[in-house]
C-alpha cells in the first residue's frame, strides 16, 4: 500500500509563517534552507513512517525532529497508509503549548 502524506491547514500556515519570519528577519536563503529541511524531513516519512519519537504529551501523535539544531519538529500521526502532518512546532516554546494546537 502506497503511503500518502497530507498537511493540515494549520501546519501549512505554520510553514508559511516560519518562511515569512526568516525572510524578513534573516534572509531569503536561510528561509529557503529551513523550509527545504522541513520538507525533506517529511519526505523521509514515505520510507519510514514511524521514524519519529513518541511525544509523551500527545500520546496519539508522533514527533520527528527536522532541523540540524533540533529546534523544530513536525507533529504527525499515521493511520493505515495516510500520514497527517498536524503542526510544525518550535521546540523552544513551552512543550505544554502543543496541547493548545
RABELKA-V771235 format. One line per field, one symbol per residue. ss: DSSP state (h for helix, s for strand, l for the rest). phi: phi as a letter, one per 30 degrees, with the letter a starting at -180 (. if undefined). A space follows every 50 residues. Layout:
ss=???
phi=???
//
This chain:
ss=lllsssslhhhhhhhhhhhhhhhhhllhhhhhhhhhhhhhhhhhhhllll llsslllllllssssllllllssssssssllsssssssssllllhhhhhh l
phi=.ddcbbcdeedddddddddeedddcbadddeddddddddddddddddbdc ddcdcddbddcbbbdbcdchcbbccbbbbhccccddaccdddddeddedd d
//
